[in-house]
C-alpha cells in the first residue's frame, strides 16, 4: 500500500498583516481517497483549518472476494450479533391434508337402479328368444313360438348377452339402503369419492368401495383409567365421553380406528389434568369436578378435531384411589375426620361453658373472683366433655 501526501491550499486569500496559513495536507492510500491530515493531529496548535467537504472513502475489492457477497468482518472489528431465528411452537395437534374434507357423493335414486336391472333382465330374455334357446313353454308364456331352426348363439347374440347382463348387474348390484344416523364413505382405487348421508333406496356405483360409518350421537363409558390429583396421588377414574363423527372422510381415512384413537386421547388427557380428590367438601368438590370436566373436554376435543370427531363432554363419573394407596389414604381420611370431629366437639363445649358462666354472672346468681371463675370453667368443661362422650356426637 502506497501513501502519498499532497498540499491543498486553503480557499480564500489571506488577510493583510496575518501570517500565511499552513497548507492542509492530504493522505492518499490504496483504500482511502483523501483524508485531511489535521484530523489525525487535533492537538497540534495552530489556526483552525478551513472546513472542507468530507472525503469520499472507497475500498478496493480483494482479489478472492466474490461479487455481491458481503465481506467478512475485518481484523479487530467487533462481530455483529445476529438475531436468533424464531422458534416455531411445537404443535400438539397433527396436521391433516386440508383437501381431505367430507363432500357429498354422486348417487342416483333407487328407482333408476331397479329400472336398469329390469331392462338388463329383459334384454337377456329377448336375446335368448332371438337365439332360439328358450324352452317352448317359456316362449309360449311370452306370447310367441319357439324359433326352431335358429343358428344358435353367434357373436351378435353373445354381445347382446354381455350388454344386457352388464346392465342388469350394474342396476341391481348398485342398490343400497340408506339409514338414518348411518353414512357410506365411498372410495375408488384408494381415492376418496364422497360420502352418502341420504336415506331410503339409493343406487351407488357398484365399483366403489363402501365403508359404513355411524354418525349418531354416541357415548362411551371407559374402564378405570390411571390419573392423579394435584398432589400426585394415583387415582382410578371412570369417564363418560359424549361424542359423534362430524367428518366421515377424516374419521375413516386419517386414522385406522377412530374409536381407539378417541380412547387413547382420553387416557392421555387424564394424565395431563389433575382430578379432584374424592371425599372433600361437597361444594368444593363439585367446583373442582366441573373445572376438571371442562379441562378434559377442551383437551380431548382439540386432539380429536383433526380426525373428524366432535367431543361434547368428558365427565368423570367415578373417582377412587388406586389399590396401592387406597388403604393409606383411607386411614388418612379417617384421621382427618376424627380430628375434625374433635375440633367441633371442643368448640361446642367451649361455647356452652362460656354461655353458662356469662348467664350466671349477668343474672347475679353468683359472684365469682378470678380463681373461682377458673375452677367453675374447669368443672363445667369436664362435665360437658364427659356428657358428650357418653351420649356420642
Beta strands, then each sheet from edge to edge (+ up, - down):
strand 1: 4-8
strand 2: 24-28
strand 3: 35-36
strand 4: 108-109
strand 5: 175-178
strand 6: 182-188
strand 7: 191-196
strand 8: 200-203
strand 9: 209-214
strand 10: 218-221
strand 11: 225-228
strand 12: 234-245
strand 13: 309-321
sheet 1: 1+ 2- 3+
sheet 2: 4+ 8- 5+
sheet 3: 7+ 6- 9+
sheet 4: 10+ 12- 11+
sheet 5: 10+ 12- 13+
end
